Amino acid sequence: MEVNTIKVEIRKHHVTPGVNVLDLHIDANGEKIIKQTQHKDIDRAYQKFVEEIIRVSKELAEAPIEGHKMEEA
């Protein structure tokens, strides 16, 4: 799988309280997505997306590197 860029940025909008801005940049495996959206704090789809991206990030951070053996100290 070719991965060039995977970037997710979620930030509070600096003008409107309670509004989150989602910047999504994906360039991987033939898919290229660049999108910015705005969601209110109470938007259930937005909340579910945040929960899922946190879960996936933790899973990747804790995954062993395949094809490499860790040397014992």
JOBEL-V781310 format. One record per residue. PHI is phi in degrees with one decimal (999 if undefined). D_LAST is the distance of its C-alpha to the last C-alpha in Angstrom with 2 decimals. Layout:
BEGIN
<<PHI & D_LAST> <PHI & D_LAST>>
END
This chain:
BEGIN
<<999 & 31.92> <-94.6 & 32.70> <-121.6 & 31.86> <-96.1 & 33.35> <-148.4 & 33.55> <-134.9 & 32.97> <-139.5 & 34.08> <-127.1 & 35.48> <-126.3 & 36.99> <-122.1 & 38.82> <-145.6 & 40.76> <-71.5 & 43.77> <-68.2 & 46.85> <-78.2 & 48.10> <-106.9 & 51.76> <-111.4 & 52.12> <-61.5 & 50.67> <83.0 & 49.11> <-110.7 & 48.48> <-108.4 & 45.05> <-104.8 & 44.59> <-113.8 & 42.23> <-103.8 & 41.24> <-122.8 & 39.75> <-126.9 & 38.63> <-131.9 & 37.33> <-137.7 & 37.30> <-151.3 & 35.45> <51.2 & 36.38> <85.0 & 39.98> <-100.2 & 40.54> <-132.5 & 41.44> <-129.5 & 42.28> <-133.0 & 43.08> <-147.1 & 44.79> <-124.2 & 45.55> <-132.7 & 47.02> <-122.8 & 48.09> <-139.6 & 47.84> <-77.1 & 49.02> <-55.2 & 46.68> <-88.1 & 48.52> <-67.6 & 48.18> <-64.6 & 46.57> <-63.8 & 45.40> <-64.7 & 43.65> <-60.2 & 42.01> <-65.8 & 40.80> <-60.3 & 39.42> <-61.7 & 37.44> <-60.8 & 36.05> <-68.2 & 35.06> <-67.5 & 33.44> <-66.7 & 31.32> <-61.6 & 30.30> <-64.4 & 29.47> <-61.5 & 27.51> <-64.2 & 25.33> <-61.5 & 24.88> <-67.0 & 23.81> <-65.4 & 21.45> <-96.0 & 19.62> <-73.1 & 19.83> <-70.0 & 16.95> <-79.8 & 17.46> <-73.4 & 19.34> <86.1 & 18.98> <-124.8 & 15.39> <-98.3 & 12.42> <-77.3 & 9.22> <-78.2 & 6.39> <-80.0 & 3.77> <-76.9 & 0.00>>
END
